[in-house]
Amino acid sequence: MLVRLRASSPMTRNFQSFPTPPTVRLALDLCFAFKENRLLMRADGNGSPVPFVLDLNELGVASAPGHYLGCLGDVHCYAVQLAEESAPRGMVFRDLRSALMVLDEPLGALAGRAFQIVQWDRTHQFCGQCGCRTESLASERAKKCPQCGLLQFPRLSPAIIVLVRRGRELLLARSCLLPAGMYSMLAGFVEPGETLEEAVAREVMEETGITIKNIRYFGSQPWPFPHSLMIGFRAEHADGELDIDKRELEDANWYLPERLPVLPPKISIARRLIDSALNE
């Protein structure tokens, strides 16, 4: 097996998404290989953490057909789902959440994109309307049922996340899904028929019992757990005292900038929201 792991490359931050792979290849390909929710990475931490390969067969492990993602600078990028548990020599599988903590941009964003595509492919092998096996389209990222014609595109689940302020205080909360001691912000999935702003107000009321005002868009971030698009907002406290829904949260409280708990990592939109407030 020959897997190239180069220390540097002429990659840029500019990624272009394409569904159709190139007919002519000029260099090694960047391969995001997964076993369930674990990403194949270099074990020693030197060079590129994600392998460069001349051919997907170089990984030396059984896999499903690869998915072409697009081009990062002059580097073609692929995603593949592996069928074997053991990693090739010199490489390890890392849980995607922990992998995203150590991958610099743009590799982190591409790893999340790759994971969502291989998961979509794995879970949409059959038509949800008539049960016939689906076929992948060559012209776009979609699957089509040859029997009833149903089209299925990669799934995205919009979710809001909001930083609520009360004067200088920030409303931070923790759920059982967060690492021990870490606090983040209120978040939740958008329901059918809701606007994003309505989802923000509803989630805050449901989880803490307070009302908010001046809801303002901040930014967004793809988040592959499992296939979310996190849409960030800022808002201000309007009325009410905290009445925490213990089914959703372990704790929530108001925090001054001088006495903050453990915060989310810098790669997350949650941390970007907090940092933007602290820098004002």
C-alpha positions in Angstrom: 0.0 0.0 0.0 1.3 3.5 -0.9 -0.5 6.4 0.8 1.1 9.8 0.2 1.0 12.2 3.2 2.6 15.4 2.1 3.6 18.2 4.4 2.5 21.0 2.2 0.5 21.7 -0.9 -0.6 24.6 -3.1 -4.1 24.3 -1.8 -6.0 27.5 -1.2 -9.1 28.2 0.9 -11.2 28.3 -2.3 -13.3 25.2 -2.7 -15.5 24.5 -5.7 -18.1 21.8 -5.5 -18.7 19.6 -8.5 -20.6 16.3 -8.7 -18.7 14.9 -11.7 -15.1 13.8 -11.3 -12.4 15.0 -13.7 -11.5 13.0 -16.8 -7.8 14.1 -16.5 -6.0 14.1 -13.1 -2.9 16.2 -12.6 -2.0 15.5 -9.0 -2.7 13.3 -6.0 -6.2 13.3 -4.6 -7.3 14.3 -1.1 -9.3 11.4 0.4 -11.7 11.7 3.3 -12.3 8.0 4.3 -14.8 7.1 7.0 -15.7 4.0 9.0 -19.2 5.0 10.3 -18.5 8.3 12.1 -14.8 8.0 12.3 -12.3 9.7 9.9 -9.1 8.1 8.7 -6.2 10.3 9.7 -2.4 10.1 9.9 -1.3 8.7 13.3 1.9 10.7 13.9 0.5 14.2 13.4 3.1 15.2 10.8 2.3 16.4 7.3 -1.3 16.4 6.1 -3.6 14.8 8.6 -5.8 13.6 5.7 -4.2 11.2 3.2 -3.4 12.1 -0.4 -3.7 9.1 -2.7 -3.1 8.4 -6.4 -6.0 5.9 -6.4 -8.6 5.1 -3.7 -7.4 1.5 -3.8 -4.2 2.7 -2.3 -6.0 2.8 1.1 -5.7 -0.9 1.1 -9.1 -1.5 2.7 -12.4 -2.4 1.2 -14.7 0.5 0.5 -17.8 1.6 -1.2 -17.5 3.6 -4.4 -16.0 7.0 -3.8 -17.8 10.3 -4.1 -16.2 13.2 -5.9 -16.6 16.4 -3.8 -14.9 19.0 -6.0 -11.7 20.9 -6.1 -9.7 22.6 -3.4 -7.3 24.8 -5.2 -5.7 22.4 -7.6 -6.4 19.3 -5.5 -9.3 17.0 -6.3 -11.2 15.8 -3.2 -13.1 12.5 -2.6 -15.2 11.0 0.2 -15.5 7.2 0.7 -17.1 4.9 3.2 -14.8 2.1 4.4 -16.1 -1.4 5.0 -13.3 -2.6 7.3 -12.6 -1.9 10.9 -8.8 -1.8 10.8 -6.9 1.3 9.7 -3.9 1.0 7.3 -0.4 1.1 8.7 0.5 4.6 10.0 -3.1 5.7 10.2 -5.9 5.8 12.8 -9.6 6.3 12.9 -10.7 9.4 14.9 -14.2 10.3 15.9 -15.3 13.1 13.7 -16.1 15.5 16.5 -12.5 15.1 17.9 -11.1 15.3 14.4 -12.8 18.6 13.7 -11.1 20.0 16.8 -7.6 19.5 15.3 -8.2 20.0 11.6 -7.4 23.5 10.3 -9.6 25.1 7.7 -10.5 24.3 5.0 -9.9 20.6 5.9 -12.3 20.7 8.8 -15.2 22.1 6.7 -14.4 19.5 3.9 -14.4 16.7 6.4 -17.9 17.6 7.5 -19.1 17.9 4.0 -17.6 14.5 3.1 -19.2 12.8 6.1 -22.7 14.2 5.2 -22.4 13.0 1.6 -21.3 9.4 2.5 -24.0 9.2 5.2 -26.6 10.5 2.7 -25.5 7.9 0.2 -25.6 5.1 2.8 -29.1 6.0 4.0 -30.7 6.6 0.6 -30.0 3.4 -1.3 -33.8 2.8 -1.7 -36.7 5.0 -2.7 -38.7 6.2 0.3 -41.9 6.2 -1.9 -41.9 2.9 -3.7 -38.9 1.0 -2.2 -37.0 0.6 -5.5 -33.2 0.8 -5.5 -32.1 4.4 -6.3 -29.6 5.4 -8.9 -27.0 8.2 -8.5 -27.2 11.0 -11.1 -24.1 12.0 -13.0 -25.1 15.6 -13.6 -25.9 16.7 -10.0 -25.7 15.5 -6.4 -28.9 13.5 -6.3 -30.4 10.1 -6.4 -33.4 9.2 -8.6 -35.8 6.3 -8.4 -35.9 4.6 -11.8 -39.4 3.3 -11.1 -41.4 6.3 -9.8 -39.0 9.1 -10.6 -38.6 10.5 -7.0 -35.5 12.7 -6.6 -33.6 12.7 -3.3 -31.0 15.3 -2.6 -28.5 15.4 0.3 -30.5 16.2 3.4 -30.0 19.4 5.4 -31.7 20.1 8.7 -31.8 23.8 9.6 -31.1 24.5 13.3 -30.9 27.9 15.1 -28.4 28.8 17.8 -28.8 32.1 19.7 -26.7 34.3 22.1 -29.1 36.1 24.4 -27.8 39.2 26.3 -29.1 41.0 29.4 -27.0 44.1 29.7 -23.4 42.8 29.9 -24.5 39.3 30.9 -24.6 36.4 28.5 -27.1 33.5 28.7 -25.1 30.3 28.6 -26.4 26.7 29.0 -25.2 23.2 29.0 -26.8 19.9 28.0 -25.7 16.4 28.6 -24.2 16.3 25.1 -21.5 18.8 25.9 -18.1 17.8 27.4 -17.9 18.0 31.2 -18.0 21.6 32.4 -18.6 23.2 29.0 -21.4 25.7 28.5 -22.8 26.9 25.1 -26.0 28.5 23.9 -29.6 27.6 23.3 -30.1 25.8 20.0 -32.7 23.7 18.3 -34.1 22.5 15.0 -36.5 24.6 13.0 -40.0 23.2 12.8 -42.1 23.0 9.6 -43.9 26.2 8.9 -41.7 28.3 11.1 -39.5 31.3 10.2 -36.0 31.3 11.6 -36.9 34.1 14.0 -40.0 32.3 15.2 -37.8 29.2 15.9 -35.3 31.4 17.9 -38.1 32.8 20.1 -39.8 29.4 20.6 -36.6 27.6 21.6 -35.6 30.3 24.1 -39.1 30.3 25.7 -39.4 26.5 25.8 -36.0 25.9 27.3 -35.6 28.9 29.7 -39.1 30.5 30.1 -38.0 34.0 29.1 -39.0 36.2 26.1 -36.5 37.9 23.9 -36.4 40.9 21.5 -34.2 42.4 18.8 -33.5 39.1 17.1 -30.7 39.6 14.6 -29.0 37.3 12.2 -25.3 36.6 12.9 -24.0 33.9 10.5 -24.2 30.2 9.7 -22.1 27.1 9.8 -22.5 23.6 8.3 -22.5 21.1 11.2 -22.5 17.4 10.3 -24.2 16.1 13.5 -26.0 14.6 11.8 -26.7 16.9 8.8 -27.4 20.3 10.2 -27.0 23.9 9.0 -26.5 25.9 12.2 -27.9 29.4 11.8 -26.7 31.9 14.4 -28.6 34.8 15.9 -28.2 37.4 18.6 -31.0 38.6 20.8 -31.7 40.6 24.0 -33.6 39.6 27.1 -37.1 41.1 27.1 -39.0 39.7 30.1 -39.1 36.8 32.6 -36.9 34.8 34.9 -35.1 31.6 34.1 -37.2 28.5 34.4 -35.1 25.7 32.9 -36.6 22.8 31.1 -34.6 19.9 32.7 -35.6 17.6 29.9 -33.5 19.7 27.6 -30.8 21.4 29.8 -28.7 20.4 32.8 -28.2 24.1 33.6 -28.5 27.7 32.3 -27.5 31.0 33.8 -26.4 34.5 33.2 -22.6 35.1 33.0 -20.6 38.3 33.1 -17.6 38.4 30.7 -15.2 38.3 33.7 -16.6 35.0 35.0 -17.3 32.8 32.0 -17.4 28.9 32.3 -15.6 26.6 29.9 -16.6 27.6 26.3 -17.0 25.7 23.1 -14.0 25.4 20.7 -13.1 28.2 18.3 -14.2 26.2 15.3 -17.9 26.4 16.3 -20.3 29.2 15.5 -21.2 29.2 19.2 -17.7 30.4 20.1 -17.7 32.9 17.3 -21.0 34.4 18.7 -19.5 34.6 22.2 -16.2 36.1 21.0 -18.0 38.7 18.9 -20.0 39.8 22.0 -16.9 39.9 24.1 -15.0 42.0 21.6 -17.6 44.8 21.5 
